Amino acid sequence: MVTTAARGMLKTAAVIRHLYFEDLGTWEAVLTASGYRIHYCDIGMDELWTTPPLPI
């Protein structure tokens, strides 16, 4: 089986949260086990327009 990393594809979950202490909870383990990297963007702390675009 060819893994996603072996094919050169990088999966990212972009998470926009409005409370800095909240995270994905149980979803984080599921996503990371599936090969996703997690990218948090905090409203009020990070400028959304300055966030680099995610690769498609």
N, CA, C and O atoms as a CHARMM CRD file, in Angstrom:
* protein
*
  224
    1    1 MET  N      0.83900  -1.18300   0.00000 PROA 1      0.00000
    2    1 MET  CA     0.00000   0.00000   0.00000 PROA 1      0.00000
    3    1 MET  C      0.88400   1.24700   0.00000 PROA 1      0.00000
    4    1 MET  O      1.83500   1.33300   0.77700 PROA 1      0.00000
    5    2 VAL  N      0.58100   2.19100  -0.85000 PROA 2      0.00000
    6    2 VAL  CA     1.33700   3.44000  -0.93100 PROA 2      0.00000
    7    2 VAL  C      0.71100   4.44400   0.03100 PROA 2      0.00000
    8    2 VAL  O     -0.48300   4.73400  -0.05200 PROA 2      0.00000
    9    3 THR  N      1.51600   4.96800   0.93400 PROA 3      0.00000
   10    3 THR  CA     1.00400   5.94000   1.89400 PROA 3      0.00000
   11    3 THR  C      0.90500   7.31200   1.24700 PROA 3      0.00000
   12    3 THR  O      1.50200   7.57100   0.20200 PROA 3      0.00000
   13    4 THR  N      0.14300   8.17900   1.88700 PROA 4      0.00000
   14    4 THR  CA    -0.00400   9.55000   1.39400 PROA 4      0.00000
   15    4 THR  C      1.34000  10.26200   1.37300 PROA 4      0.00000
   16    4 THR  O      1.64400  10.98800   0.42600 PROA 4      0.00000
   17    5 ALA  N      2.14700  10.06100   2.41100 PROA 5      0.00000
   18    5 ALA  CA     3.45600  10.71400   2.47900 PROA 5      0.00000
   19    5 ALA  C      4.35200  10.23200   1.33900 PROA 5      0.00000
   20    5 ALA  O      5.12000  11.01700   0.78100 PROA 5      0.00000
   21    6 ALA  N      4.26100   8.95400   0.99100 PROA 6      0.00000
   22    6 ALA  CA     5.07600   8.41800  -0.08500 PROA 6      0.00000
   23    6 ALA  C      4.69100   9.01800  -1.43300 PROA 6      0.00000
   24    6 ALA  O      5.53900   9.14100  -2.31700 PROA 6      0.00000
   25    7 ARG  N      3.45300   9.38400  -1.59700 PROA 7      0.00000
   26    7 ARG  CA     3.00200  10.00500  -2.83500 PROA 7      0.00000
   27    7 ARG  C      3.28100  11.50000  -2.86500 PROA 7      0.00000
   28    7 ARG  O      3.03200  12.15500  -3.87600 PROA 7      0.00000
   29    8 GLY  N      3.79800  12.04900  -1.76200 PROA 8      0.00000
   30    8 GLY  CA     4.12700  13.46600  -1.72300 PROA 8      0.00000
   31    8 GLY  C      2.94500  14.36600  -1.40600 PROA 8      0.00000
   32    8 GLY  O      3.05700  15.58600  -1.53200 PROA 8      0.00000
   33    9 MET  N      1.83400  13.80700  -1.00600 PROA 9      0.00000
   34    9 MET  CA     0.65600  14.62000  -0.67700 PROA 9      0.00000
   35    9 MET  C      0.65300  14.88900   0.82400 PROA 9      0.00000
   36    9 MET  O      0.93900  14.00300   1.62900 PROA 9      0.00000
   37   10 LEU  N      0.33000  16.10800   1.17900 PROA 10     0.00000
   38   10 LEU  CA     0.29300  16.49600   2.57700 PROA 10     0.00000
   39   10 LEU  C     -1.12900  16.90300   2.91000 PROA 10     0.00000
   40   10 LEU  O     -1.68600  17.80000   2.27800 PROA 10     0.00000
   41   11 LYS  N     -1.71900  16.24900   3.89700 PROA 11     0.00000
   42   11 LYS  CA    -3.08500  16.56900   4.29500 PROA 11     0.00000
   43   11 LYS  C     -3.04600  17.47800   5.51900 PROA 11     0.00000
   44   11 LYS  O     -2.32000  17.21200   6.47700 PROA 11     0.00000
   45   12 THR  N     -3.82800  18.54400   5.47900 PROA 12     0.00000
   46   12 THR  CA    -3.89000  19.49900   6.58300 PROA 12     0.00000
   47   12 THR  C     -5.33200  19.78000   6.93500 PROA 12     0.00000
   48   12 THR  O     -6.16300  20.01900   6.05900 PROA 12     0.00000
   49   13 ALA  N     -5.62600  19.75000   8.22700 PROA 13     0.00000
   50   13 ALA  CA    -6.94300  20.15200   8.72200 PROA 13     0.00000
   51   13 ALA  C     -6.79800  21.58000   9.25000 PROA 13     0.00000
   52   13 ALA  O     -6.08700  21.81200  10.22800 PROA 13     0.00000
   53   14 ALA  N     -7.46300  22.52800   8.60900 PROA 14     0.00000
   54   14 ALA  CA    -7.43300  23.92300   9.04800 PROA 14     0.00000
   55   14 ALA  C     -8.58000  24.13000  10.03700 PROA 14     0.00000
   56   14 ALA  O     -9.75000  23.96800   9.69100 PROA 14     0.00000
   57   15 VAL  N     -8.23100  24.48600  11.25600 PROA 15     0.00000
   58   15 VAL  CA    -9.21100  24.63200  12.33000 PROA 15     0.00000
   59   15 VAL  C     -9.28300  26.10000  12.72600 PROA 15     0.00000
   60   15 VAL  O     -8.29000  26.67800  13.16700 PROA 15     0.00000
   61   16 ILE  N    -10.44300  26.69300  12.57200 PROA 16     0.00000
   62   16 ILE  CA   -10.65900  28.08300  12.99300 PROA 16     0.00000
   63   16 ILE  C    -11.43800  28.03500  14.30100 PROA 16     0.00000
   64   16 ILE  O    -12.56500  27.54200  14.34900 PROA 16     0.00000
   65   17 ARG  N    -10.82900  28.54800  15.34700 PROA 17     0.00000
   66   17 ARG  CA   -11.50100  28.49500  16.64900 PROA 17     0.00000
   67   17 ARG  C    -11.67700  29.89300  17.22300 PROA 17     0.00000
   68   17 ARG  O    -10.84800  30.78100  17.02100 PROA 17     0.00000
   69   18 HSD  N    -12.76700  30.06000  17.93400 PROA 18     0.00000
   70   18 HSD  CA   -13.06300  31.36900  18.51100 PROA 18     0.00000
   71   18 HSD  C    -12.68000  31.46500  19.97900 PROA 18     0.00000
   72   18 HSD  O    -12.69000  32.56000  20.54200 PROA 18     0.00000
   73   19 LEU  N    -12.34200  30.34800  20.61500 PROA 19     0.00000
   74   19 LEU  CA   -11.83800  30.32800  21.98300 PROA 19     0.00000
   75   19 LEU  C    -10.50000  29.60500  21.96400 PROA 19     0.00000
   76   19 LEU  O    -10.42500  28.44000  21.57400 PROA 19     0.00000
   77   20 TYR  N     -9.43600  30.29700  22.38700 PROA 20     0.00000
   78   20 TYR  CA    -8.08400  29.77800  22.21600 PROA 20     0.00000
   79   20 TYR  C     -7.83700  28.45600  22.92700 PROA 20     0.00000
   80   20 TYR  O     -6.93900  27.71500  22.52800 PROA 20     0.00000
   81   21 PHE  N     -8.60200  28.13500  23.96500 PROA 21     0.00000
   82   21 PHE  CA    -8.34400  26.92100  24.73200 PROA 21     0.00000
   83   21 PHE  C     -9.11600  25.71500  24.20900 PROA 21     0.00000
   84   21 PHE  O     -8.91600  24.60000  24.68900 PROA 21     0.00000
   85   22 GLU  N     -9.98500  25.92300  23.24200 PROA 22     0.00000
   86   22 GLU  CA   -10.71100  24.78400  22.67900 PROA 22     0.00000
   87   22 GLU  C     -9.86200  24.12400  21.59800 PROA 22     0.00000
   88   22 GLU  O     -9.16200  24.80000  20.84400 PROA 22     0.00000
   89   23 ASP  N     -9.93400  22.81200  21.53400 PROA 23     0.00000
   90   23 ASP  CA    -9.23400  22.09200  20.48200 PROA 23     0.00000
   91   23 ASP  C    -10.20700  21.12700  19.81200 PROA 23     0.00000
   92   23 ASP  O    -11.41600  21.22400  20.02200 PROA 23     0.00000
   93   24 LEU  N     -9.70800  20.22500  19.03200 PROA 24     0.00000
   94   24 LEU  CA   -10.56300  19.30500  18.29500 PROA 24     0.00000
   95   24 LEU  C    -11.08800  18.15300  19.15100 PROA 24     0.00000
   96   24 LEU  O    -11.93300  17.37700  18.70300 PROA 24     0.00000
   97   25 GLY  N    -10.59300  18.04600  20.36500 PROA 25     0.00000
   98   25 GLY  CA   -11.05300  16.96800  21.23400 PROA 25     0.00000
   99   25 GLY  C    -10.70100  15.61100  20.64300 PROA 25     0.00000
  100   25 GLY  O     -9.56300  15.39700  20.22400 PROA 25     0.00000
  101   26 THR  N    -11.65600  14.69500  20.60400 PROA 26     0.00000
  102   26 THR  CA   -11.40100  13.34900  20.09600 PROA 26     0.00000
  103   26 THR  C    -11.13100  13.33000  18.59900 PROA 26     0.00000
  104   26 THR  O    -10.55500  12.36800  18.09100 PROA 26     0.00000
  105   27 TRP  N    -11.53500  14.37200  17.88600 PROA 27     0.00000
  106   27 TRP  CA   -11.27600  14.43000  16.44400 PROA 27     0.00000
  107   27 TRP  C     -9.79400  14.57000  16.12800 PROA 27     0.00000
  108   27 TRP  O     -9.34000  14.11800  15.07700 PROA 27     0.00000
  109   28 GLU  N     -9.03900  15.19000  17.02400 PROA 28     0.00000
  110   28 GLU  CA    -7.61200  15.38400  16.76200 PROA 28     0.00000
  111   28 GLU  C     -6.88900  14.04900  16.61100 PROA 28     0.00000
  112   28 GLU  O     -6.07400  13.88800  15.70200 PROA 28     0.00000
  113   29 ALA  N     -7.17500  13.09800  17.48300 PROA 29     0.00000
  114   29 ALA  CA    -6.54000  11.78200  17.39800 PROA 29     0.00000
  115   29 ALA  C     -6.92800  11.06400  16.11300 PROA 29     0.00000
  116   29 ALA  O     -6.09200  10.40500  15.49500 PROA 29     0.00000
  117   30 VAL  N     -8.17600  11.18600  15.71100 PROA 30     0.00000
  118   30 VAL  CA    -8.64600  10.55200  14.47800 PROA 30     0.00000
  119   30 VAL  C     -7.94700  11.15100  13.27100 PROA 30     0.00000
  120   30 VAL  O     -7.48600  10.42400  12.39100 PROA 30     0.00000
  121   31 LEU  N     -7.86600  12.47600  13.22600 PROA 31     0.00000
  122   31 LEU  CA    -7.24500  13.14600  12.08700 PROA 31     0.00000
  123   31 LEU  C     -5.74700  12.86800  12.00300 PROA 31     0.00000
  124   31 LEU  O     -5.23500  12.58100  10.92100 PROA 31     0.00000
  125   32 THR  N     -5.04000  12.94700  13.12100 PROA 32     0.00000
  126   32 THR  CA    -3.60000  12.69800  13.08700 PROA 32     0.00000
  127   32 THR  C     -3.30500  11.23900  12.75100 PROA 32     0.00000
  128   32 THR  O     -2.32800  10.95900  12.05700 PROA 32     0.00000
  129   33 ALA  N     -4.11900  10.31200  13.22200 PROA 33     0.00000
  130   33 ALA  CA    -3.93600   8.89900  12.86900 PROA 33     0.00000
  131   33 ALA  C     -4.18200   8.66200  11.38200 PROA 33     0.00000
  132   33 ALA  O     -3.65200   7.71400  10.80300 PROA 33     0.00000
  133   34 SER  N     -4.98400   9.52300  10.77100 PROA 34     0.00000
  134   34 SER  CA    -5.26900   9.41300   9.34100 PROA 34     0.00000
  135   34 SER  C     -4.25500  10.17900   8.49800 PROA 34     0.00000
  136   34 SER  O     -4.40000  10.25200   7.27800 PROA 34     0.00000
  137   35 GLY  N     -3.23400  10.74700   9.12800 PROA 35     0.00000
  138   35 GLY  CA    -2.16500  11.40800   8.39700 PROA 35     0.00000
  139   35 GLY  C     -2.34000  12.90600   8.20800 PROA 35     0.00000
  140   35 GLY  O     -1.61700  13.51300   7.41800 PROA 35     0.00000
  141   36 TYR  N     -3.27800  13.50900   8.91200 PROA 36     0.00000
  142   36 TYR  CA    -3.47800  14.95700   8.80700 PROA 36     0.00000
  143   36 TYR  C     -2.57200  15.68300   9.76900 PROA 36     0.00000
  144   36 TYR  O     -2.29500  15.20000  10.86700 PROA 36     0.00000
  145   37 ARG  N     -2.11100  16.84600   9.35300 PROA 37     0.00000
  146   37 ARG  CA    -1.44000  17.75000  10.28800 PROA 37     0.00000
  147   37 ARG  C     -2.50200  18.79400  10.64900 PROA 37     0.00000
  148   37 ARG  O     -3.32900  19.15800   9.81300 PROA 37     0.00000
  149   38 ILE  N     -2.47500  19.26500  11.87800 PROA 38     0.00000
  150   38 ILE  CA    -3.48800  20.19200  12.38500 PROA 38     0.00000
  151   38 ILE  C     -2.92000  21.60800  12.36000 PROA 38     0.00000
  152   38 ILE  O     -1.80700  21.84900  12.82600 PROA 38     0.00000
  153   39 HSD  N     -3.69900  22.54300  11.81000 PROA 39     0.00000
  154   39 HSD  CA    -3.30400  23.95400  11.78600 PROA 39     0.00000
  155   39 HSD  C     -4.43000  24.76200  12.42100 PROA 39     0.00000
  156   39 HSD  O     -5.52600  24.85500  11.86800 PROA 39     0.00000
  157   40 TYR  N     -4.15500  25.34600  13.59000 PROA 40     0.00000
  158   40 TYR  CA    -5.13800  26.16800  14.28500 PROA 40     0.00000
  159   40 TYR  C     -4.98800  27.62900  13.90000 PROA 40     0.00000
  160   40 TYR  O     -3.87100  28.13100  13.77800 PROA 40     0.00000
  161   41 CYS  N     -6.08500  28.29800  13.71200 PROA 41     0.00000
  162   41 CYS  CA    -6.12400  29.73500  13.50300 PROA 41     0.00000
  163   41 CYS  C     -7.10300  30.30000  14.53000 PROA 41     0.00000
  164   41 CYS  O     -8.28900  29.96900  14.51600 PROA 41     0.00000
  165   42 ASP  N     -6.60300  31.14300  15.40800 PROA 42     0.00000
  166   42 ASP  CA    -7.42000  31.67800  16.49400 PROA 42     0.00000
  167   42 ASP  C     -7.97600  33.04500  16.12700 PROA 42     0.00000
  168   42 ASP  O     -7.22000  33.97600  15.85000 PROA 42     0.00000
  169   43 ILE  N     -9.29500  33.16400  16.12400 PROA 43     0.00000
  170   43 ILE  CA    -9.96300  34.42600  15.83400 PROA 43     0.00000
  171   43 ILE  C     -9.63200  35.40800  16.95900 PROA 43     0.00000
  172   43 ILE  O     -9.70200  35.05900  18.13800 PROA 43     0.00000
  173   44 GLY  N     -9.27800  36.61300  16.59300 PROA 44     0.00000
  174   44 GLY  CA    -8.91700  37.63100  17.57200 PROA 44     0.00000
  175   44 GLY  C     -7.43400  37.64600  17.89400 PROA 44     0.00000
  176   44 GLY  O     -6.93200  38.62400  18.44900 PROA 44     0.00000
  177   45 MET  N     -6.72500  36.57900  17.55500 PROA 45     0.00000
  178   45 MET  CA    -5.28400  36.51600  17.78600 PROA 45     0.00000
  179   45 MET  C     -4.53200  36.45300  16.46000 PROA 45     0.00000
  180   45 MET  O     -3.49800  37.10100  16.29400 PROA 45     0.00000
  181   46 ASP  N     -5.04500  35.68200  15.53000 PROA 46     0.00000
  182   46 ASP  CA    -4.42100  35.53500  14.21800 PROA 46     0.00000
  183   46 ASP  C     -5.24600  36.29400  13.19000 PROA 46     0.00000
  184   46 ASP  O     -6.47600  36.31300  13.25100 PROA 46     0.00000
  185   47 GLU  N     -4.57100  36.90400  12.27000 PROA 47     0.00000
  186   47 GLU  CA    -5.25000  37.58500  11.17100 PROA 47     0.00000
  187   47 GLU  C     -5.50000  36.55100  10.07400 PROA 47     0.00000
  188   47 GLU  O     -4.55200  36.00700   9.50700 PROA 47     0.00000
  189   48 LEU  N     -6.75500  36.28300   9.77600 PROA 48     0.00000
  190   48 LEU  CA    -7.05800  35.26700   8.76300 PROA 48     0.00000
  191   48 LEU  C     -6.46400  35.61300   7.40600 PROA 48     0.00000
  192   48 LEU  O     -6.04100  34.72000   6.67200 PROA 48     0.00000
  193   49 TRP  N     -6.42700  36.87200   7.06700 PROA 49     0.00000
  194   49 TRP  CA    -5.92100  37.25800   5.75700 PROA 49     0.00000
  195   49 TRP  C     -4.41600  37.07000   5.64000 PROA 49     0.00000
  196   49 TRP  O     -3.88100  37.06600   4.53100 PROA 49     0.00000
  197   50 THR  N     -3.71700  36.91400   6.77400 PROA 50     0.00000
  198   50 THR  CA    -2.26300  36.68000   6.71900 PROA 50     0.00000
  199   50 THR  C     -1.91100  35.20400   6.78200 PROA 50     0.00000
  200   50 THR  O     -0.74400  34.84000   6.63700 PROA 50     0.00000
  201   51 THR  N     -2.89800  34.35400   6.99600 PROA 51     0.00000
  202   51 THR  CA    -2.65500  32.92400   7.05500 PROA 51     0.00000
  203   51 THR  C     -2.26600  32.42500   5.67100 PROA 51     0.00000
  204   51 THR  O     -2.98400  32.68000   4.70400 PROA 51     0.00000
  205   52 PRO  N     -1.14400  31.72000   5.55600 PROA 52     0.00000
  206   52 PRO  CA    -0.74300  31.24300   4.23800 PROA 52     0.00000
  207   52 PRO  C     -1.77100  30.26400   3.67700 PROA 52     0.00000
  208   52 PRO  O     -2.35700  29.49500   4.43800 PROA 52     0.00000
  209   53 PRO  N     -1.99900  30.27500   2.39000 PROA 53     0.00000
  210   53 PRO  CA    -2.97400  29.34600   1.81600 PROA 53     0.00000
  211   53 PRO  C     -2.50000  27.90500   1.98000 PROA 53     0.00000
  212   53 PRO  O     -1.30500  27.61400   1.93900 PROA 53     0.00000
  213   54 LEU  N     -3.45700  27.02700   2.16500 PROA 54     0.00000
  214   54 LEU  CA    -3.14100  25.60500   2.30000 PROA 54     0.00000
  215   54 LEU  C     -2.98300  25.00200   0.91400 PROA 54     0.00000
  216   54 LEU  O     -3.69900  25.38200  -0.01200 PROA 54     0.00000
  217   55 PRO  N     -2.06100  24.07300   0.76200 PROA 55     0.00000
  218   55 PRO  CA    -1.91800  23.41700  -0.54600 PROA 55     0.00000
  219   55 PRO  C     -3.14800  22.58700  -0.87100 PROA 55     0.00000
  220   55 PRO  O     -3.74100  21.96300   0.00900 PROA 55     0.00000
  221   56 ILE  N     -3.51200  22.58600  -2.10600 PROA 56     0.00000
  222   56 ILE  CA    -4.69700  21.80600  -2.53700 PROA 56     0.00000
  223   56 ILE  C     -4.22700  20.54800  -3.20300 PROA 56     0.00000
  224   56 ILE  O     -5.04500  19.74100  -3.64500 PROA 56     0.00000
